[in-house]
Amino acid sequence: MRLGHTARFLCTLACALAARGEKLPTVANVEWQPLAAQAERVAAALELLGDPLPAADHAALKASKTVEAIQDILDKHCLVGVNINPESRVKAQQGEAAAELMEQGWRTFLIKVHNEAGITAVLAVDSPNAGQLANASAGVVGRKWMDLQMFNRQPLKGHLSGLEVEYRILQIYSKDAGKREGKLSFDAGQGTQDLGFRSEADILFTAKAATKVTFRVLDWDNQPATAGFEIRDEKARVYPSQAKRLGGDFFFHPQVYRSTGESVNLPPGRYTVKYSRGPEYRGKTQQLVVGTQPVEAVFRLERWIDPAKLGWYSGDHHIHAAGCAHYERPTEGVYPQDMMRHVMGEDLKIGSVLTWGPGWYFQKTFFEGKDNAVSTKDYKIRYDVEVSGHPSSHTGHLVLLGLKEQDFPGTHRIEDWPSWGIPILKWAKGQSAVTGYAHSGWGLVIPEPPGEVKRLSYAPMPFDGIGANEYIVSVTHGATDFISTVDTPWPYELTIWYHTLNSGYRTRISGETDFPCISGERVGLGRSYVKQKALDYADWVEGIREGRNYVSDGRSHIFDFQVGGVAMGMNGSELMMPKSGGVRVRAKVAALLDESPDTSIRGLRVDEKPFWHVERARLGTSRKVPVELIVNGEPMARREIEADGSVQDVVFDAQIDRSSWIALRILPSSHTNPVWVTVGGKPVRERRSIEWALDAVDRCYRQKIGRIRLPEQGELTRAYDFAKEQYRSRLQEARQ
């Protein structure tokens, strides 16, 4: 018995000596390419978690050419080295990383895995010091001071790769401040733990005490406001940690949103805080020093433009409270107050929160058929519907705004809905809803790149996606009010819209983000600015139907667009002329560019995000952007303006020789809806566009018919035949 105690003591002593934080062994028998690829995924995951590698280390990692160099860079960030011997026994030793934690916060560490067995199991971690912290019984409350988990989500794999060496990520939470010893135990499946407690690492942690930092957020007029704050320490780590966030602080964001009087907890140190309130504000940076005593930090916001003061109210008709990047548990998504925090923090006046397939049965409980109760006089959200994850999704996701009822008649589950879109659009319009297509460009790829002059393309589209595909048919049935823009490549969105306008149909465009699916960066990346006398959700939606709105990324604006004295969206947006002649086009425009070009954006292809951004409109290395006059889909003239944030008048004199629609754009950043000029009582009829649309109906039919339920195929075929009849009739009216 005494010998057993002695052996255990010696083993425990050896383990303690091994846990002093020594340099981990370098493994030579591993191939460089797969290790380099895995290391780059680890770096991407750390960036996602808001705890990135130091910039110098990341640059060195990208430049590394040997397995030894990769290990030298990453090993110093490893809290533990785990060895899995050829018999799949696991042992652990403390690595070089400083064992520093944060009170009531999460820290991220690397784990080095030397996998001699080449197994592909899940590497698991446990600790007697981790568990139900809040509910710990009196007998163990002193032991339960941490929580921990392995990060096994994308871009990492959920299990080991089998490579001789790879790196995993461990996240640790500390309830307390001060010094705490924690035991970390690793295994790769039952029975893999090594004998003599060698799979355990006893580590003395130091958790820095957190200090309460209260925010005082002042708008341009010194009134309290809500803004977005990206807080990083001197090692570029994000606070509060993205590893574990709840409620309105989303883990897929580096920023959090705070109002005057709200706070965050930060350990003592120096921080860089980037803050703003959406694209109508200038981004600002402020240094923050935190000591051991509570502190109040004052942040003053700076507007560069205020469209609402000019009667133009911003809104994003496509944001989600569930699905894609959102939380999935404990509920399916987040609550109205969480979404409202983001809407206010981006100074987005209107937020349409669309319930869709993911989280459908939970999120639909927030539908009221009116503004949500968290709305204020200055900011409003309402729950409506995106038909996505439904049987009709393949024909195009549908946006239904201003619904009175959200369940299609006779249905109890999503699966009961129609397998194509037009019946749903007609049902929605029957209750006076405003209807359109989401992320319109998907499935409408143009195989030819747009030219420098951005002329209208007549290349065929595949109609093989979930954007405005069946729009080419539904527009002929009067079932579609708008298509969405800004969140997919502009040539795809605008081409199909221009062709239907040229065919004589008067649909509009609206701006959207599809948050947090196409983009999880923030709400309001795509916006509609609607002309209103006062902020009102129902009128804002009606403004989209009427076309008294322009779309924008918020970084450029086209106000008060009018043709021959007829304002966009007023009196049917139509100017009547007895014969051809000249018209004067007026607008007030503004844009804001940094003085130096952002090369990370301007060199992107049109199909790379961000799809719409004012930087893409920059002329050369100047600070100018072009304002283009568009007549029947073709740029006819342009004016260059200085993108310095000032509001400037632009005037065009256009000669109109036939019935036309006219719009202005700063592409790809903002675009107006059209004003129609009707000459001699004849409608707009452009032959080549109508011929394009006829071919498009057939293409769409061939793509979709195979996924339509057999009992619905007859009605669908008749609807498509009707569309072709309408286009043929308009073709006969077109000029030769």
TAMOLIN-V948938 format. One record per residue. N is the residue number from 1. RES is the residue in one small letter. OMEGA is omega in whole degrees, -180 to 180 (* if undefined). NEAR is the number of other C-alpha atoms within 12 Angstrom. Layout:
# TAMOLIN-V948938
<<N & RES & OMEGA & NEAR> <N & RES & OMEGA & NEAR>>
This chain:
# TAMOLIN-V948938
<<1 & m & 180 & 7> <2 & r & 179 & 8> <3 & l & 178 & 9> <4 & g & 178 & 11> <5 & h & -180 & 12> <6 & t & 179 & 12> <7 & a & -180 & 15> <8 & r & 179 & 18> <9 & f & -180 & 16> <10 & l & 179 & 16> <11 & c & 179 & 20> <12 & t & 178 & 22> <13 & l & 179 & 19> <14 & a & 179 & 21> <15 & c & -180 & 27> <16 & a & 178 & 25> <17 & l & -180 & 18> <18 & a & -175 & 27> <19 & a & -178 & 35> <20 & r & 178 & 25> <21 & g & -179 & 29> <22 & e & 176 & 22> <23 & k & -178 & 25> <24 & l & -179 & 34> <25 & p & 175 & 24> <26 & t & -179 & 26> <27 & v & -175 & 28> <28 & a & -173 & 19> <29 & n & 177 & 16> <30 & v & -179 & 24> <31 & e & -174 & 20> <32 & w & -171 & 25> <33 & q & -180 & 19> <34 & p & 177 & 21> <35 & l & 179 & 36> <36 & a & 179 & 32> <37 & a & 180 & 26> <38 & q & 179 & 34> <39 & a & 179 & 40> <40 & e & 176 & 32> <41 & r & 177 & 29> <42 & v & 178 & 39> <43 & a & 178 & 38> <44 & a & 179 & 24> <45 & a & 177 & 32> <46 & l & 176 & 41> <47 & e & 179 & 29> <48 & l & -178 & 32> <49 & l & 179 & 38> <50 & g & 179 & 37> <51 & d & -170 & 36> <52 & p & 170 & 36> <53 & l & 172 & 37> <54 & p & -175 & 23> <55 & a & -179 & 18> <56 & a & 179 & 15> <57 & d & 180 & 25> <58 & h & 178 & 25> <59 & a & 178 & 16> <60 & a & 178 & 23> <61 & l & 178 & 33> <62 & k & -177 & 26> <63 & a & -174 & 16> <64 & s & -178 & 24> <65 & k & -179 & 18> <66 & t & 178 & 24> <67 & v & 178 & 30> <68 & e & -180 & 24> <69 & a & 179 & 24> <70 & i & -179 & 40> <71 & q & 178 & 38> <72 & d & -178 & 26> <73 & i & -172 & 36> <74 & l & -175 & 48> <75 & d & -178 & 41> <76 & k & 176 & 32> <77 & h & -176 & 40> <78 & c & 175 & 37> <79 & l & -176 & 43> <80 & v & 168 & 46> <81 & g & -178 & 48> <82 & v & 176 & 45> <83 & n & 174 & 41> <84 & i & -174 & 38> <85 & n & -176 & 24> <86 & p & 177 & 18> <87 & e & 179 & 18> <88 & s & 173 & 29> <89 & r & -175 & 30> <90 & v & 170 & 38> <91 & k & -173 & 39> <92 & a & 172 & 43> <93 & q & -179 & 41> <94 & q & 179 & 44> <95 & g & -172 & 32> <96 & e & -174 & 30> <97 & a & 177 & 31> <98 & a & -177 & 25> <99 & a & -177 & 34> <100 & e & 179 & 32> <101 & l & 179 & 40> <102 & m & 177 & 36> <103 & e & 178 & 33> <104 & q & 178 & 32> <105 & g & -177 & 36> <106 & w & 173 & 39> <107 & r & -176 & 45> <108 & t & -179 & 43> <109 & f & 172 & 43> <110 & l & 172 & 40> <111 & i & 177 & 42> <112 & k & -179 & 48> <113 & v & 172 & 48> <114 & h & -169 & 41> <115 & n & 180 & 33> <116 & e & -178 & 28> <117 & a & -179 & 24> <118 & g & -177 & 25> <119 & i & -178 & 30> <120 & t & 178 & 22> <121 & a & 175 & 23> <122 & v & 174 & 24> <123 & l & -177 & 42> <124 & a & 178 & 32> <125 & v & 178 & 36> <126 & d & 179 & 27> <127 & s & 173 & 28> <128 & p & 179 & 26> <129 & n & -179 & 30> <130 & a & 177 & 31> <131 & g & -177 & 25> <132 & q & -174 & 19> <133 & l & -174 & 24> <134 & a & -174 & 16> <135 & n & -178 & 13> <136 & a & 179 & 18> <137 & s & -175 & 13> <138 & a & -177 & 11> <139 & g & -176 & 9> <140 & v & -174 & 17> <141 & v & 179 & 20> <142 & g & -178 & 21> <143 & r & -173 & 25> <144 & k & -177 & 29> <145 & w & -175 & 37> <146 & m & 167 & 39> <147 & d & -178 & 35> <148 & l & 176 & 37> <149 & q & 171 & 30> <150 & m & 176 & 32> <151 & f & -175 & 33> <152 & n & -179 & 26> <153 & r & 176 & 21> <154 & q & 13 & 20> <155 & p & 174 & 22> <156 & l & 174 & 27> <157 & k & -179 & 24> <158 & g & -177 & 18> <159 & h & 178 & 26> <160 & l & -177 & 34> <161 & s & -173 & 28> <162 & g & 177 & 28> <163 & l & -176 & 31> <164 & e & 177 & 32> <165 & v & 170 & 43> <166 & e & -177 & 48> <167 & y & 177 & 49> <168 & r & -177 & 46> <169 & i & 178 & 48> <170 & l & 179 & 37> <171 & q & -176 & 37> <172 & i & 178 & 40> <173 & y & 176 & 40> <174 & s & 176 & 37> <175 & k & -170 & 34> <176 & d & 168 & 28> <177 & a & 177 & 24> <178 & g & -178 & 22> <179 & k & 178 & 21> <180 & r & 174 & 28> <181 & e & 179 & 30> <182 & g & 178 & 34> <183 & k & 177 & 35> <184 & l & -178 & 40> <185 & s & -175 & 34> <186 & f & 172 & 40> <187 & d & 176 & 35> <188 & a & -178 & 34> <189 & g & -177 & 21> <190 & q & 177 & 15> <191 & g & -179 & 14> <192 & t & -180 & 29> <193 & q & -179 & 29> <194 & d & 179 & 26> <195 & l & 174 & 19> <196 & g & 175 & 23> <197 & f & -176 & 30> <198 & r & 174 & 35> <199 & s & -178 & 40> <200 & e & 174 & 37> <201 & a & 177 & 39> <202 & d & -171 & 35> <203 & i & 175 & 34> <204 & l & -179 & 23> <205 & f & 170 & 34> <206 & t & -180 & 24> <207 & a & 179 & 32> <208 & k & 179 & 30> <209 & a & 179 & 28> <210 & a & 178 & 32> <211 & t & 179 & 26> <212 & k & 176 & 25> <213 & v & -179 & 31> <214 & t & -177 & 24> <215 & f & 168 & 32> <216 & r & -173 & 26> <217 & v & -176 & 33> <218 & l & 178 & 26> <219 & d & -178 & 28> <220 & w & -179 & 21> <221 & d & 179 & 13> <222 & n & 176 & 16> <223 & q & 178 & 15> <224 & p & -176 & 23> <225 & a & 173 & 33> <226 & t & -179 & 36> <227 & a & 177 & 43> <228 & g & -176 & 42> <229 & f & 173 & 39> <230 & e & -172 & 35> <231 & i & 179 & 38> <232 & r & 177 & 33> <233 & d & -176 & 28> <234 & e & 175 & 22> <235 & k & 179 & 20> <236 & a & 176 & 25> <237 & r & -176 & 34> <238 & v & 176 & 39> <239 & y & -17 & 45> <240 & p & -175 & 42> <241 & s & 177 & 44> <242 & q & -176 & 34> <243 & a & -179 & 38> <244 & k & 175 & 29> <245 & r & -179 & 27> <246 & l & 173 & 24> <247 & g & -174 & 26> <248 & g & 174 & 29> <249 & d & -173 & 35> <250 & f & -176 & 38> <251 & f & -179 & 29> <252 & f & 176 & 32> <253 & h & 166 & 36> <254 & p & -176 & 35> <255 & q & 167 & 37> <256 & v & -180 & 42> <257 & y & -179 & 41> <258 & r & 175 & 40> <259 & s & 175 & 31> <260 & t & 180 & 27> <261 & g & 178 & 21> <262 & e & -169 & 23> <263 & s & 167 & 27> <264 & v & 176 & 33> <265 & n & -178 & 31> <266 & l & 173 & 38> <267 & p & 179 & 37> <268 & p & -180 & 25> <269 & g & 179 & 26> <270 & r & -175 & 21> <271 & y & 171 & 29> <272 & t & -177 & 24> <273 & v & 172 & 32> <274 & k & -177 & 29> <275 & y & 177 & 37> <276 & s & -178 & 38> <277 & r & -179 & 46> <278 & g & -171 & 39> <279 & p & 178 & 40> <280 & e & 179 & 37> <281 & y & 173 & 31> <282 & r & 175 & 29> <283 & g & -179 & 27> <284 & k & 179 & 22> <285 & t & -178 & 21> <286 & q & 176 & 22> <287 & q & -178 & 21> <288 & l & 177 & 28> <289 & v & -178 & 25> <290 & v & 175 & 26> <291 & g & -178 & 21> <292 & t & -179 & 17> <293 & q & 178 & 18> <294 & p & -175 & 21> <295 & v & 173 & 25> <296 & e & 179 & 23> <297 & a & -178 & 28> <298 & v & 179 & 28> <299 & f & -179 & 36> <300 & r & -178 & 31> <301 & l & -179 & 35> <302 & e & 176 & 26> <303 & r & 168 & 27> <304 & w & 178 & 29> <305 & i & -180 & 30> <306 & d & -178 & 34> <307 & p & -179 & 37> <308 & a & 178 & 26> <309 & k & 178 & 16> <310 & l & 178 & 21> <311 & g & 180 & 22> <312 & w & -172 & 36> <313 & y & -174 & 43> <314 & s & 175 & 54> <315 & g & 177 & 52> <316 & d & -174 & 52> <317 & h & -175 & 59> <318 & h & 171 & 53> <319 & i & -176 & 51> <320 & h & 174 & 53> <321 & a & 178 & 52> <322 & a & 176 & 38> <323 & g & -178 & 31> <324 & c & -174 & 23> <325 & a & -173 & 28> <326 & h & 170 & 35> <327 & y & 176 & 28> <328 & e & 179 & 21> <329 & r & 6 & 15> <330 & p & 175 & 14> <331 & t & 178 & 20> <332 & e & 178 & 26> <333 & g & -175 & 36> <334 & v & -170 & 34> <335 & y & -179 & 35> <336 & p & -179 & 36> <337 & q & 177 & 25> <338 & d & 179 & 29> <339 & m & 180 & 42> <340 & m & 178 & 41> <341 & r & -179 & 38> <342 & h & 177 & 48> <343 & v & 180 & 47> <344 & m & -178 & 39> <345 & g & 175 & 40> <346 & e & -178 & 44> <347 & d & 177 & 42> <348 & l & -171 & 47> <349 & k & -178 & 45> <350 & i & 173 & 47> <351 & g & 175 & 54> <352 & s & -180 & 51> <353 & v & -172 & 49> <354 & l & 173 & 46> <355 & t & -178 & 46> <356 & w & -173 & 40> <357 & g & 178 & 31> <358 & p & 180 & 32> <359 & g & -174 & 30> <360 & w & -170 & 35> <361 & y & 174 & 21> <362 & f & -176 & 23> <363 & q & -178 & 31> <364 & k & 178 & 33> <365 & t & 180 & 19> <366 & f & 180 & 30> <367 & f & -179 & 32> <368 & e & -174 & 22> <369 & g & 179 & 27> <370 & k & 178 & 24> <371 & d & 178 & 30> <372 & n & -174 & 28> <373 & a & 180 & 20> <374 & v & -179 & 24> <375 & s & 176 & 28> <376 & t & 180 & 22> <377 & k & -177 & 17> <378 & d & -178 & 24> <379 & y & -175 & 37> <380 & k & 169 & 38> <381 & i & 177 & 50> <382 & r & 179 & 47> <383 & y & 175 & 45> <384 & d & -167 & 45> <385 & v & 160 & 48> <386 & e & 177 & 47> <387 & v & -176 & 45> <388 & s & -170 & 39> <389 & g & 176 & 28> <390 & h & -178 & 32> <391 & p & -178 & 28> <392 & s & -171 & 37> <393 & s & -176 & 37> <394 & h & 179 & 33> <395 & t & 180 & 46> <396 & g & 177 & 45> <397 & h & -174 & 44> <398 & l & 175 & 51> <399 & v & -179 & 51> <400 & l & -174 & 50> <401 & l & 178 & 51> <402 & g & 179 & 41> <403 & l & 170 & 35> <404 & k & 175 & 26> <405 & e & -175 & 24> <406 & q & -180 & 39> <407 & d & 179 & 32> <408 & f & -175 & 28> <409 & p & 176 & 17> <410 & g & -179 & 12> <411 & t & 175 & 14> <412 & h & 180 & 13> <413 & r & 175 & 19> <414 & i & -176 & 29> <415 & e & -179 & 21> <416 & d & -176 & 18> <417 & w & 179 & 30> <418 & p & -178 & 37> <419 & s & 171 & 33> <420 & w & -164 & 45> <421 & g & -170 & 48> <422 & i & 177 & 43> <423 & p & 180 & 30> <424 & i & 178 & 41> <425 & l & -179 & 41> <426 & k & 177 & 27> <427 & w & -180 & 26> <428 & a & 180 & 34> <429 & k & 176 & 27> <430 & g & 175 & 21> <431 & q & 175 & 20> <432 & s & 176 & 23> <433 & a & 175 & 34> <434 & v & -169 & 43> <435 & t & 178 & 48> <436 & g & -179 & 52> <437 & y & 179 & 52> <438 & a & 175 & 52> <439 & h & -165 & 46> <440 & s & -172 & 47> <441 & g & -176 & 41> <442 & w & -176 & 37> <443 & g & -177 & 35> <444 & l & -178 & 40> <445 & v & 174 & 34> <446 & i & -175 & 27> <447 & p & -180 & 16> <448 & e & 180 & 18> <449 & p & 179 & 21> <450 & p & 179 & 23> <451 & g & -179 & 12> <452 & e & -179 & 11> <453 & v & 176 & 18> <454 & k & -180 & 25> <455 & r & -178 & 23> <456 & l & -179 & 33> <457 & s & 176 & 30> <458 & y & 178 & 29> <459 & a & 179 & 26> <460 & p & 177 & 28> <461 & m & -178 & 34> <462 & p & -177 & 30> <463 & f & -175 & 37> <464 & d & -178 & 29> <465 & g & -172 & 27> <466 & i & 178 & 36> <467 & g & -175 & 43> <468 & a & -177 & 50> <469 & n & -179 & 49> <470 & e & 174 & 54> <471 & y & -179 & 49> <472 & i & 177 & 54> <473 & v & -173 & 43> <474 & s & 180 & 41> <475 & v & -180 & 42> <476 & t & 179 & 35> <477 & h & -178 & 29> <478 & g & -174 & 29> <479 & a & -174 & 38> <480 & t & 178 & 44> <481 & d & -175 & 39> <482 & f & 164 & 51> <483 & i & -175 & 55> <484 & s & 178 & 50> <485 & t & 174 & 51> <486 & v & -177 & 49> <487 & d & 172 & 51> <488 & t & -176 & 40> <489 & p & -173 & 36> <490 & w & -179 & 46> <491 & p & -179 & 40> <492 & y & -179 & 43> <493 & e & -170 & 45> <494 & l & -176 & 48> <495 & t & -178 & 37> <496 & i & 178 & 51> <497 & w & 179 & 46> <498 & y & -178 & 45> <499 & h & 179 & 42> <500 & t & 173 & 45> <501 & l & 179 & 40> <502 & n & 177 & 41> <503 & s & 176 & 42> <504 & g & 179 & 37> <505 & y & -170 & 38> <506 & r & 173 & 36> <507 & t & -179 & 45> <508 & r & 173 & 47> <509 & i & 176 & 52> <510 & s & -177 & 53> <511 & g & -178 & 53> <512 & e & 179 & 51> <513 & t & -169 & 45> <514 & d & 180 & 46> <515 & f & -8 & 39> <516 & p & -178 & 33> <517 & c & 175 & 27> <518 & i & 175 & 32> <519 & s & 174 & 30> <520 & g & -175 & 31> <521 & e & 179 & 30> <522 & r & 175 & 44> <523 & v & 173 & 47> <524 & g & 174 & 47> <525 & l & 171 & 47> <526 & g & -172 & 50> <527 & r & 165 & 54> <528 & s & 175 & 52> <529 & y & -174 & 48> <530 & v & 177 & 49> <531 & k & -179 & 39> <532 & q & 173 & 31> <533 & k & 177 & 15> <534 & a & -177 & 21> <535 & l & 179 & 30> <536 & d & -175 & 32> <537 & y & -177 & 37> <538 & a & 179 & 31> <539 & d & 178 & 26> <540 & w & 178 & 39> <541 & v & 178 & 46> <542 & e & 177 & 27> <543 & g & 175 & 39> <544 & i & 178 & 46> <545 & r & -177 & 39> <546 & e & 180 & 33> <547 & g & 174 & 43> <548 & r & 180 & 42> <549 & n & 167 & 47> <550 & y & 179 & 51> <551 & v & -174 & 54> <552 & s & 167 & 52> <553 & d & -180 & 46> <554 & g & -178 & 50> <555 & r & 171 & 45> <556 & s & -172 & 53> <557 & h & 178 & 52> <558 & i & -176 & 47> <559 & f & 166 & 41> <560 & d & 178 & 39> <561 & f & 179 & 40> <562 & q & 179 & 38> <563 & v & 180 & 41> <564 & g & -180 & 30> <565 & g & 178 & 21> <566 & v & -177 & 28> <567 & a & 176 & 33> <568 & m & 176 & 41> <569 & g & -180 & 36> <570 & m & 177 & 28> <571 & n & 178 & 17> <572 & g & -179 & 24> <573 & s & -174 & 35> <574 & e & 173 & 32> <575 & l & 180 & 35> <576 & m & 178 & 29> <577 & m & -180 & 25> <578 & p & 180 & 17> <579 & k & -180 & 19> <580 & s & -179 & 21> <581 & g & -177 & 21> <582 & g & 174 & 19> <583 & v & 176 & 30> <584 & r & -179 & 24> <585 & v & -178 & 38> <586 & r & 172 & 32> <587 & a & 169 & 34> <588 & k & -175 & 27> <589 & v & 177 & 41> <590 & a & 176 & 39> <591 & a & 179 & 43> <592 & l & 173 & 38> <593 & l & 168 & 36> <594 & d & -179 & 22> <595 & e & 179 & 17> <596 & s & 180 & 19> <597 & p & 174 & 23> <598 & d & -174 & 21> <599 & t & 180 & 14> <600 & s & -180 & 15> <601 & i & -170 & 21> <602 & r & -180 & 26> <603 & g & -177 & 20> <604 & l & 172 & 19> <605 & r & -179 & 18> <606 & v & -179 & 32> <607 & d & 175 & 26> <608 & e & -180 & 20> <609 & k & -2 & 26> <610 & p & -175 & 31> <611 & f & 175 & 39> <612 & w & 176 & 42> <613 & h & -176 & 41> <614 & v & 178 & 40> <615 & e & 179 & 39> <616 & r & -179 & 37> <617 & a & -177 & 42> <618 & r & 178 & 37> <619 & l & -180 & 25> <620 & g & 177 & 18> <621 & t & 180 & 18> <622 & s & 174 & 21> <623 & r & -178 & 26> <624 & k & 172 & 30> <625 & v & -180 & 37> <626 & p & 169 & 36> <627 & v & -174 & 44> <628 & e & 172 & 38> <629 & l & -178 & 39> <630 & i & 177 & 37> <631 & v & -179 & 38> <632 & n & 173 & 38> <633 & g & -177 & 37> <634 & e & 175 & 27> <635 & p & -176 & 28> <636 & m & 180 & 25> <637 & a & 177 & 24> <638 & r & 173 & 26> <639 & r & 177 & 27> <640 & e & 178 & 27> <641 & i & 176 & 33> <642 & e & -177 & 28> <643 & a & -177 & 34> <644 & d & 179 & 25> <645 & g & -179 & 29> <646 & s & 177 & 22> <647 & v & -174 & 25> <648 & q & 176 & 24> <649 & d & 171 & 22> <650 & v & -179 & 30> <651 & v & 173 & 27> <652 & f & 170 & 30> <653 & d & -174 & 21> <654 & a & 175 & 28> <655 & q & -177 & 24> <656 & i & -177 & 32> <657 & d & 177 & 22> <658 & r & 179 & 31> <659 & s & -171 & 35> <660 & s & 166 & 43> <661 & w & -174 & 47> <662 & i & 177 & 49> <663 & a & 173 & 49> <664 & l & 178 & 47> <665 & r & 165 & 47> <666 & i & -165 & 45> <667 & l & -4 & 44> <668 & p & 179 & 42> <669 & s & 179 & 47> <670 & s & -177 & 47> <671 & h & 176 & 50> <672 & t & 163 & 50> <673 & n & -173 & 54> <674 & p & 160 & 46> <675 & v & -179 & 46> <676 & w & 175 & 43> <677 & v & -178 & 44> <678 & t & -176 & 31> <679 & v & 177 & 26> <680 & g & 177 & 19> <681 & g & -178 & 18> <682 & k & -179 & 24> <683 & p & 176 & 29> <684 & v & 178 & 39> <685 & r & 179 & 34> <686 & e & -171 & 35> <687 & r & -173 & 28> <688 & r & 177 & 28> <689 & s & 179 & 36> <690 & i & 176 & 38> <691 & e & 176 & 29> <692 & w & -178 & 32> <693 & a & 177 & 46> <694 & l & 178 & 33> <695 & d & -179 & 28> <696 & a & 178 & 36> <697 & v & 179 & 41> <698 & d & 180 & 30> <699 & r & 179 & 26> <700 & c & -180 & 40> <701 & y & -178 & 34> <702 & r & 180 & 22> <703 & q & -168 & 24> <704 & k & -169 & 33> <705 & i & -177 & 29> <706 & g & -179 & 18> <707 & r & 178 & 23> <708 & i & 177 & 26> <709 & r & -176 & 20> <710 & l & 179 & 15> <711 & p & -178 & 14> <712 & e & -173 & 23> <713 & q & 180 & 20> <714 & g & 180 & 15> <715 & e & 178 & 21> <716 & l & -179 & 34> <717 & t & 179 & 26> <718 & r & 179 & 17> <719 & a & 178 & 30> <720 & y & 176 & 36> <721 & d & 177 & 22> <722 & f & 179 & 24> <723 & a & 180 & 36> <724 & k & 177 & 32> <725 & e & -180 & 21> <726 & q & 178 & 30> <727 & y & 179 & 39> <728 & r & 179 & 25> <729 & s & 179 & 20> <730 & r & 177 & 30> <731 & l & 178 & 27> <732 & q & 180 & 18> <733 & e & -177 & 19> <734 & a & 178 & 24> <735 & r & 180 & 17> <736 & q & * & 9>>
